Amino acid sequence: MPSTFTKILETPTYKGTITVPLGLYINGEHVDPVEGGFIEVVNPTTGKAITSVAAGTKADIDIAAQAAQKAYKTSWGLKVPGTERGRLMFKLADLMEKYMEQFAALDALANGKAFKTAHDRDNKGAVAVMKYYAGWADKINGKVIETHDQKLSYTRHEPIGVVGQIIPWNVPMFSLSLKIAPALATGNTIVLKPSELTPLSALLFSTLVNQAGFPPGVINIVNGYGVTAGQAISEHPNIGKVAFTGSTLTGRKIMEAAARSNLKPVTLELGGKSPNVIFDDADLEQAVKWAIHGIYFNHGQNCCAGSRIFVQEAIYDEFLRQFTEQALAIKVGDPFEEDTYQGPQVSETQFKRVMGYIESGKADGANVHIGGTRIGNQGYFIQPTIFTECQPHMKIVQEEIFGPVACVLKFKTEEEVIAQANNTTYGLAASVFTKDIDRGFRVAHALEAGNMWINCANQAEIQMPFGGYKQSGIGRELSEYALENYTNVKAVHVNLGMRL
């Protein structure tokens, strides 16, 4: 039997005891991995180990896929009506709500994000997503299509079967719900791999699956590294679809493995280098506040972070003054403190990656306006950083940094800034700030991004689709659109009198 991890926390924002199983969750049970092995989970606030979880490999993915396949054929899928799937999902959502503080504490501990952010945004959002798709479970409908009077033609939206899901570390519980909920609503069974950096909240979630009454094998959670467990999910012949959120580089590898195996469809939510365009007629005070939120929220570890801030020349100096003032006021510190906005970067690797980009910006001739250095000598804290005097060819302008680093660029005309904003391989999100509503719509329609915000930033809604253009991904999550990722459409033709 796998061991458990118990943590007693006495902090300003959370006081309590949390117990988490450390094994793999397969077929309704917590089990040890076939090949043994562990993954150390590190607290990025201190740089010290929290605990170690079981490390699954290909052998464990095989077992999980078998369990999921059996459940799909016998106790889920088309064997269970949508009303029953929805009932179990609503029950699961209620349990998630009950344990919300524990989930937030685990993510603050292993991810380093502010407890308040983890609680009020990530986990409240995770519960809301589960409830939203629970409501969809009995509304997966096909269509009757008029052809001619000697045929009945209709479509069925049937579940794919076993689906694989690989989630990131930056919003652990929200990503888990974002993936699991539409898959369950449409009748699929699941093999999910959480990030090896933040597996604890997913393992706590696994204890709720049995409490909610899901049949064994419907949801399986296998901790592991991407190169082993993630690769095994991507190329497994009995997994019919893969959904992944993470880097574009890894997304390419998953797509290749899916193609080389059983040509399974993929949904990819990948990187971004989002432009934030601020015209000289914008409400400057609001534009500055939204720009701060757009880049520094979640420590800059956000796929749609507004990291390229284009400011029209007439207001550039005043924008920079106000933006600098607010960036300097950001409270960086212990995620369990009441007033912390930015905690540490998630890991030493990510810390070094961000610092490497900062050094690259300096070497390329950009000006470090503020920040650019480490805070303290314990943990992975980086000062909120602003670069000025940036050029379009620079790595810090072209590549996703995934940290608290903003590039502020000056522009003259609308045509010029549209061309600059679209000069990227990414296309996940974009913002435009202006009081001219005609210009707002015009620029929003011209920018090449899957998510477009006018006079706001980083505002996802459950009822609205989320996904990217270009190398920011394939497919859409959230809203009714996400259901399309998890069904096969069957066309049925019924002869009502045709004769050969």
N, C-alpha and C positions, 0 to 999 in steps of 0.2 A: 504493500500500500504506500502511495506517495505521502510525504510529510506535509505539514501545513506551516504557514508563517503567521505569527501573531504580532501585531504592532500596537503598542499603547501610545497614544498621542495626547499631549497636554499643550495645546497651542492657543494663541488668541482667537483663531477662527474655527478650530475643531478640537473637541475633547472626546475621546472614546477609544475603544478597543476594536481592532479589525482583525479578523482571521481569514486567511486565504489559502485554499489548497494549491499546492505547487506542482502537481502532476499534469498530465494531459487529460482532457475531457472527451472521452470517446464512448459512444453507445450508452450514454446516460451514467457513466461512471468515471471517477478520477483514477487514472492508471499511471504506472511507471512507463517510460519509453522502452521500446524493444532493445535498443542498443545502449541504454543508459546515457549518461552525460547530462550536464547542467549548463545553464546560462546565468551568469551573474548579473543581477539587476542593481544599477548604481544610482545613488541619489545625487543628482547634478548640483544640488545646493552645497554639498560637502565634498563630492568626488569619492565618497566611500560607499562600499557595498551595503545594500539593504538586505538582500537575501539572494538565493539562487532558485531558478525554476527548472523543471525538466525540459530537456532539449529533444524535441521530436525530429525524426528523420524520415526518409522515404518509406521505411517499413511501417512507421506509425501512420503516415498518410494513406498507405494501402489499407490498413485496418479501418481507419476512419471512413474512407471512401466505400468500403464494403458495408460498414454499418449504415452509412447514409443511403446506399443503394437498397439495402434491405428495408429500411424504414420507408423509403419512397414507394416501394412496391407493396408494402403490407399495411402501413399505419399512417401514411401521410399522402401527399400528392392528390391524385384523383380519388383516393379512398376516403378522404375526409372533406366534407363540404366546407365551403368558404365561411359559413356562419360559425362552425366549430373552430376553424383556424383563427378567425377573428376573436373569438371568445378567449382562446389561450393567449393570443397576443395582447389583448387588453389586460389580462391577468398578469402577464409578464411585465407590461408597462407599469402597472400598479406596484409591483415588487421593485422595479427599478427606481420608482419614485420614493419608495420607503427607504431604500439603501443609498439615496442620492448623496448624502454627506460622506458616506464611506467611499463611494466611487470618486468623489471630488478629492478626498484626502489622499487616496492612492495615486491619483494622477498628479496632484501637487508634489507628492513624495518622489515619484519615479520620473515624471516629466519636468518638474520644476516650475510649472505654470502657477500663477496666483490661484489660491484656493477659491477665491470669489469668482474668478473667471471659469474655473473648472466646474463650479457648482451652478452659477447663474446662467451661463451660456452653454457650455458643453453638455452637461448632464440634464439640465432642463430641456435642452434641445433634443437629446437622445430619447427622453421619455416622450416628448411631443411627436417625434418621428415615428416611434413604435405605435403610438395611438393613431396617428394619421393613417398608416398602412393597415392597421387592424381594421379600420373602417372600410378599407378598400377590399378586404379579403372576400367578401361575398358580392363583389361588383366586377369581377373579371369576366367581361362579356364579349362574345363574338357578335357577328352581324348576319342577318338574312339579306342576301343580295339579289335583286331582281335580275333575272336572265331571260327566261321565256316560260310559257305556261306549261311546258312538259318537263320542267325540272325545278326542284327545290335546291337552292344553293345557299350555303351558309358557312360561316367560319367559326372555329373554336380556338380560344387562346389557352393552350395547354402548357403546364409547367415543363421546364427543360429536364428536370430530374435532379441529379446531384450537381451542385455548383460549388466552385472554390472561390474563396474570398481572402484577400491579403490586405490588411489595413495598416495605416501609418501610425507614427508615434505622436504627431503634433496635436491631434484631437482624438484621443483613444476611444472614449465611450461614444462620442457623437459619430465617429467613423464606423464603429461596430454596429450601431443601430441603423445608420444610413445604408449599410450593406445588408444586414440580416433581415430587416423589416420587409422590404419589397420582395425579397426571395421567399420568405415565409408566407406572405399574403398570397402569392401566386402558386403556392403549393410545392415549392422546391425544398430539398434537404441540403444541408450546408456542411462544408469543411472549411473552417476559418482559421487563418494564422494571424495572430496579433503581432505587432512589432516586438522584436526581441528586447527593445529598450523599455517598453511600457506594457508588459503582459499582465500585471497584477490586477487591474480593473477588469480585464476580460475573464480572468480566472474567478474573480468574485462573481461576475455575471453568470458564469457557468453553474454556480450553486443555485441560482434562481430558476434555471431552466426546468429542473426537476420539480421544484416547488410549484411552478406554474402548471405542471401536468403535461408537458410535451412528451410524446413517446420517445423511448431511447433511439438514438441515431439520427433524429431530425436535425439537431444542432451538435456539431462536434468542433471543439476548439483545441488546436494543436500548436503549442509553442514551438518555436524553432527559428533557425537562421534562414534568411532568404535563399542562400545558395544550396540549402539542403531541402528543408520543408517547403519553402516557396517554389523552388524549382520542381519539386515532386508534384505539387498541386498543378502547376502550369502544364506539365507534360503527361499527367495521368490520363490513361485511356478511358477510365470510367467516370471522369469528371467532365460534365458537358458544357461548362461555361466558367470563365474566370473573370472576377471583378477585382481591380487593383487600384489603390491610390498610393502615389509615391513619385519618385523621380522619373523623368523621361527616359533616362538611360536604362533603368530597371524595367520600365514599361516596354521598351523595345525587346528586351530579353524574354519577357513573358509572352509577348505577341509571337515571337519567333518559336518559342517552345510550344505554344498552343497550336501554331500552324504545322510544326513538324510532327506532332503527335496525332491527335484526332481532329484537327482543324476546328477546334472549339472556338466559339465566339468570345470576344473579350470586351470588357468595358474598362476604360483607362481614364483615370482622373490624375493628370500629371502636373508638371511644373508651370510656372508663370513668371512673367516679368511685366507686371501690369502698369500701364501708364495712368497717371492722374493729371488731367489737363485743367489748368485754372486760368480762365480768361480775366481780363482786367475789369470786367463789369460784375464779377462774382461778389457775393457777400463774403468779404475777406475774413472776417472773424470766424464764420462758419467753415469756410474752405480750409483754414488753418487747423481747426479742431478735427475736421474729417480727415485731413491729410495725416495728422498725428495718429489717429485711429487706424487709418489705412495702412500705414507702414509698421507702426510699433506694437499694434495689438498682437498678443500671443508671442511677444519677443521677436516679431518679424518672421516667426516660423509659421507662415501662412501662405498657402499656394497662390492666393490671389492678392497678396500684399502689394500695395501701391508704391513700389520701390523706385519708379521713375516719375518724378514730379516735374511737370512742365508748367512754368509760370510765365505769363505774358509780361514783356519787358517793362511796361509802365508801372506794374505793381510788384515787380520782382524783389526790390530791396525791402519794401515794407513786409511782404510775405515772408521773406527770409528772416527778418528781425523777429516777427511774431512766432514763426515756426521754431526758430532757435530757442526762444524764451520758453516755449511750452515743452520742447524736447529736453531742455535742461532741468525742467521741473518734474520729469517722470521719476517716480520712486522705483528704484531698482533694489531688490533685496529678497529676503526670505519669503517664499511663497505663502507661508502661513501667517504673515503679518497682515493686519487689517488694511493698510494703505498701500500695499505692494501692487504695482501695475506690471512690472517686468521682473521676472525671475531669471534664473540662469538659462543658458542654452542647454539643450537636452543631454548632451554628452561631450566628452572630450574631443571626439572626432568632429562633431558639429562645431564646437568652439574653435578648433584649429582651422576648419574650413572657412568659417566666417572671417577669422583673423587673417587668413591667407588672401581673401578677397580684399580686405582693407589694405594690406601691403601691396597688392596688385594695383589698386587705385592710386596709391601714392607713387608707385614706380611709373605708372602711365602718365603722371602729371596732374591728376586731379587734386583738389585742395581739401584737406580734412578741416572742415569748418568747425566742427565740434566732435568730441568723442574719439573713437578709433583705438581705444586702449582697453585693457582688462581692468576689472574692478576687483580689488583685493587679491589675495593669494590662495583662496580656498574656493572650490566650486568653479563654475564656468560662466561667470558674469562678464558681460561686455557693455560698455557705455553706449547709450543711444548715439548713433553716428550720423553726421550729415556731410556729404561730399558736395562741393561746388566746383565750378570750372571743369565740368565733365564733357567729354566728347563722345559722339555716338559709337565710335569703334572700340571704346574701352570695355574690358571684361566686366567691370562693375555696372555698366549700362546694359550690356548684352546678356549676361548670364544670371541665372537665379542664385541669389546669395543665401536666402532663407535665414536671415538674421536681421538685427535692428540697424540696418544700414540704408539710408535714403540718398538718392542722387537727385539734386535739384538743378534743373536746366532751364535756360531762358529761351523764349521764342518770340517771334514777331507776329506772324500771320496764322490764320486758321489753316490754310493750305499747308504751310510749313509744318505745323505741329501734328497734323494728321499723318503726314508722311513720316515724321520722326517716331510718332507713337506706334505706327504699324511696322516699323523697321525692327522686327524681332521674329524669332522662330516660334515664339509662344503666342497664345491668343486666349487666355483664360478669362481675364476680366479687364475692365477699364472704367475710369470715372471722368466726368466732365463737370466743371463748375462754371455757371453763367446764369445771369438773370434774363438773358435773351432766350426765350423758350424755343424759338425757331432754330437758333444756333444749337441749342442743347440737343434737339432731336436730330438735326443735320449731322452734327459731329458724332452722336451716339450711333447713328446708322452707318457712318463712314469708318468707324474704328472696328478692327478685325478681332472681335472678342466674343466669347459665348455668354458673358455676363456683363451687362452695361449699367452703370449707375449714373444718374443725373442728379447733381447736388447732394450726393451722399457717397459712402464707400463701405465695402465689406458688409453688405446687407443681404444675406441669403434668407429666403422664405421657403418654408416647407412646400407650399403650394406652387412654387416656381421652379422650373428646371435649372440644374447647375451642371455646367460642363464647358469644354473649351473648343476653340478652333485650332488649326495647325498642330503643332507638337505639344499642345496642352491636353490632348486626350481624344478619346472616342466614346461616344454615347453620352447620356444625360442621367444624372442622379436627382433625387428629390422629385416631388410632384407626380402626377399621373404618368409622365414620360418615363420614369424609372421602371415602371411595370413592364414596359416593352423589352427591357433587358433580360427579363426572366421568363418569357413565354415564347413558345413556338406557335405560329399561326397555321392551323390546319384548315384547308379548304375542302368542304364536303359537298359532293354533287349527287343528288338523289333523282333517279329516273322516275318520272311520273306518267310515262306513256310513250316514250320514244321507242321505236321498233327499227331493227336492222333488217 
